[in-house]
């Protein structure tokens, strides 16, 4: 073996060692126990801090007593569903800020968010004192702020080409403990915030009752809120997954959670939960109202694509995501008609003319244009469609 070969092998060994995982598979939950694990410090409570999307949130309505822990302002139960969309989350930020500034933002009892929508939802949930920060927070997302140093070699040997530290630091700064305390207050007042992540090994949607976590006595409640928000927005391959510590029969294990958009782009009623029950329990005179904010298009744009692997893959994933969102919206429309829920939705129109001029994932100029578009539609009363 030549000296050059020995040096090459040595360098490769260093690379592999640097890229080795600290989360071996033997520490991961298994198919036989993943539905039975609990979170450390989890205490008995009146409602779960998380549940599967295949499970109805029956804790929102007691069929024996006819009672609900929820509250509503006015004559109607208002629900808000915020979709994924990456940089297009600037659209939702514009819509919500425009509605707030115009005095048209309803008092939502139920707020759900996935991916980009998960980052928007806490601002609406925490209340008017936090909403003015929404614009600067969402438009403050840029490649440097959330991606940090990039290493494409990590994508081959590790879990993503970014280390994830920058994303977690951004989330910790954007959602400080003072804001989480306000989220706890909103939860105790009768509102609920549900955030979706994808339990990667099973491929199932996990729904986190984020207000319940915020108002709990768990010593890691702030860290867990940050982890859930990071997981919901962690596009696999771009951001590393979030490893959530769990326990089973005295053994410490890990779950792997990633972007909720892999399982659903948006949701509002887990396992077809009937919100009419809640509405009747509260004695409301009008049928529930659902607002859906789709952070992006509802139809793929025509785009000529070079026959190169990465570009073809990127284009395919973009089309799949758009069509998934379209399917989710059709399902919402179908269920809302059956359950007599008044559905309104908004999305990024096909005639939106601004173009992304850089190769950055989070192009600041493009996001500002999307934000202005959403804000204008909300401020001029043109935002909702039926």
N, C-alpha and C positions, 0 to 999 in steps of 0.2 A: 504494500500500500504506500502510495506516495505521500509526501508531506502535504501537498495541496488537498489530497483526498481526506487525510486525517483532519486537517483544519476545517474542511467542508462538513465532515461528519460532526465535528465538535460544535460548529456553529448551529447546525441543524438541531443538535441535541439541546442546545441552549434555548433555541426558539420553541421547541416542543415543551421544554420544562416551563418556560415563561407562559406558554399558552395552556398549560394543563389546568383542568378544572378543580375547584375546591368543593364541588358538589357531585360526588360519585353516585352512580345509579343505585348502589346498595343502600343509600340513605333516602331514596325516593319512596313515596307511597306506592303501593301496588294495586293491582286490579281487585284484590281480595279485601283491601282495607281502606281504599281511598274515600269511601262514603262514610266511614266510621270514625275518622280522625277528629280530634278537637284542637283548638288553638291553645297555646300556653296562656295561663292566667285567665282563661275563659271561665266565667262564673254563671251560675243559674240566673236567668233573667226572664222577663215577661215575653220577650221576643228574641229571635236569633239575631246574631250580628252578621250572619251570612246564610244563604240557602241556594239550592240549585234552581235553575230556571225551569226545570221540570216539576218543581214543587210549588203549589199555591201558597202565597203569603197569608195563610189563614189567621195569622196573628193580627191582621188588620181588621178582622171582623169576627166576633164571637156569635156563632149561630144559635147558641143556647140562650144567651142573654140579650142578643140583638145590639150589643155595644161595640164601639170602635174607639181606639186610642187617637184616631185622627180628628182634626178640626178643619173647618172651612170658613172662609170669609165670604159673606154674601149669600146668594141663593144657589150656588153651583159649586161642584167639586171640580177643581182645575188640575189638570195633569200636563206635565211637560216632558217630552222625550227628545233628547239631544243625540244626534248620530255621530259616528266617526267621520273622518275626512282629512286627517293630517293638517297640512297648512290651511286647508279650506275651513278649518275651525274659526278662522277670522270672520267668515260670513256669519256664523252664529253669534259671535261676539258683537258684530255690528247690529244684528237684528235685536238682540237682547238689550243692548245699550240704547238703541234708538227707541224701543218700546218704553224703556225706563225713563228716558229723558222726556218723552212725549206724554208720560203719565198713563200709558196704555198697558203696562206690564201687569198681568193678573197676579193674584196671590195664589201661587201654586201649592197644593197640598202634597202632591206626589211629583218628584223630579227624578228622571232617570237619565243616565249618561253612559256612553260607550266611547272609548278612545279619546278623540278630540273633544267629544261631548262630555266625557268624564271630567275634563279640565275646566269646562265652562260651568258645569252644574253646581259646584260648591258656591260660586259667587251668587247665583240666584237663590240658593238654599239659605245662605248665611244672612241675606237680607240687604236692605237698601244701603247700609253703611259700607258694604263691601263691593257693591256693583260699580261704583265709580272707578275701581281699580281694574275692572275687567279689560278695558281697552289696552291699557299699558301692559298688563300681564300677558295677554294673548299676542299682541304685536311685538312684545319683547322676546318672543320665541324666535331664535335664529340658529343657524347651524353651529356657531361657536358656543352659544349658550347651552344647548341641549346635547350636541354630539361630542363636543370636546375634541380631543385628539383622536384621529381615525387611523385604523390599521387594517387594511383589507386582508392581510394574512390571518388576522384573528378570525375572519369569517370561515376560513378553512379549518383552523385548528381549535377555535374557541367558539363562543356563542354569538358574536356579533362583531362588526367592525368599529363600534364605539364601546367604551368601557362601562357606560351607564352612570358613572359618578357625576357627570355634568347634569344629566337629566334629574337625578335625585336631588342634587344641590339646587337646581332651578325650582323643583317642586317644594323643597323645604323653605326656600325663600318666598315663594309665591303664596304658599298656604301655611303661614306661621301658626304657632300655638294659639295666639289670640283669635285668629280666624276659626280655628277648630273649636275653640270655646263657644264662639257664636253659632257654629253648626250644632253644637250640643244643645244650646238654648232653643234653636229652631226645632230640633227633634223633640225636646220636652214640651214644646208648645203644640205639638200635634202634626208636624210636617214630617215627611220621610224622603230620604235621599238614597236611591239605589244605583250602584255603579256596577257595571258588568266587566268581568275579566274572563279570559278563556283558560280553563284548567287544561293545560296543554296535553298531558298524557292521555286524558279521556276525550279531549276535544269538546267538552261540555261548557256551557256558559254558567259561571258562578256569579251570583248577585250578592253584593256586599251592602249591608245596611249601614251606610257610612255614618249617619247621624247617631245610631246606636253605639258604634265604636267611639265616636267623639264624646258621647255623654257617659261612657262606661268608666269604671275605676281601674281599667287595665293599665299597668305601668308603662306599657309600650303603645298606648293608644295613638299618640302623635306619629310615631314611626310607622305604625300599621296603616294609618290613613295615607301617609306619604307612599308607602309601598303599594297600596291598592291603586292609587292614582297613577303611579309610575307603571305598574303592570298593565293597566287598562290602555295606556298609550304606547306600550313597548312593542313596536313592529318587529317581529322576529327577523333576525339577521341584521337589523339596523341598531336596535337597542337590545341589551341582554335581558333575559327573562328575570322576573322577580321570584326568588326562592322564599316561600312562606314557611316558617317553622310551624310544625304541627306535632301532635303526640298521639300515640296509639299503644294502649296497654303498657304504659310506662316507658315506651321507646320514643326517642326523639327522631322525627322524620322531616322530610321537606316536600313541599308541593312546588310545581313549576307553573307560574302564571304569566300570561302574555296578553297582547292586544285583544280586548273583548270583541273587536271587529271580526276576528276569525270565526266566531260563533254566531254573532248577530251584529248588524250595523246599528240597529236601534230596537228598543222594546218598550212596552209600557205595562203589560199585564201578564206577569209570569204564570205559565200553565193555565192561561185563559181565566184568570181571576176576575170575578164579576164585581166591578166597582159600583154597580147599582145598589148592592147590599150596603155599602158604606154610605152612599147618598141617602138611602132610605133611613139608615140609622141616625144620620145627622138631621133628618127632617127637611132636606133641601127640596125646593120646589121645581128646580130645573134639572134637566138631564146632565150628566157629567160632560165636561168639555176637555178634549185632548188637543194639544198643540204639538206638532212634530216639526222639528228643525232638522232638515237634511243638509249637512255641511258638505255640499258638493252637488254634482249633477244627478239627474235621474235617467239619463240616456247617454251612452258612450258617444263621444264626438268622432266624426270621421277623421282619421289621422293616418297618413302614409308612414309606414314603419320599415326601417332597414331590416334586411333578413340577417340580423346578428343576434346571437343568443341572449345577451343581457337585455337588449332593447325589446326583443320579442317577449321575453319573460315579463319585463316591466309593463308593457302594453297589455299583456294577458291579465296580469294581476289587477291593473286599473279597471279593465272591462268587467272582470269578475266582481270587484268591489261595488261598482256602480249597479250592476244587475242584482247583486245581493241586496243592496239598499232598496232598489225598486221592488223586489219581492217582499221585503220586510214591510214596506209601506202598503202594498196590496193586501198583505195579511192584516195589518192594522185596520185598513179600510173595511175589510170583510167583517172582522170581529166587532168593530165599532157600530156597524149597521145592525148586527145581530143583538148586541148589548145596549143599543140605543145610546151611544156616546157620540157627541157632536165633535167630529174630527175636522181640524184645520191643519194645513201643512204649508211649509215654505221650503224653497230650495234655490240653488244657484242656477239662474235661468240660462238656457242655451244661448241667448243673445248677449250674454255678458262678454264684452269685447276685449277686456284686458288680457295681455299675453305674458306668460312667464318668460323672462328674458335671460335668465341665468340657469346654470345647472345645479343650483343649490336646492336642497330639499325644502328649506324654509326661506323663500325669496321675499325679503322684507317689502319691496315695492309692490310685488304682486299681492301680498297679504293685505297691505294697506288699501289697495284698490278693491279687493273683495270686501274688506270691512266697510268701506264707504258705500259700496253697493247695498250691503245688507242694512246699514244704518239708514240710508235714504229711503229704502222700501218701507222700513218700520216707521220712520218719522213722518212719512207722507200717507200712511194708512193703506199701503199697497202690498203688505207683506203676506197675508194669509190667503190661501186658496182652499176650496172645498172640492 
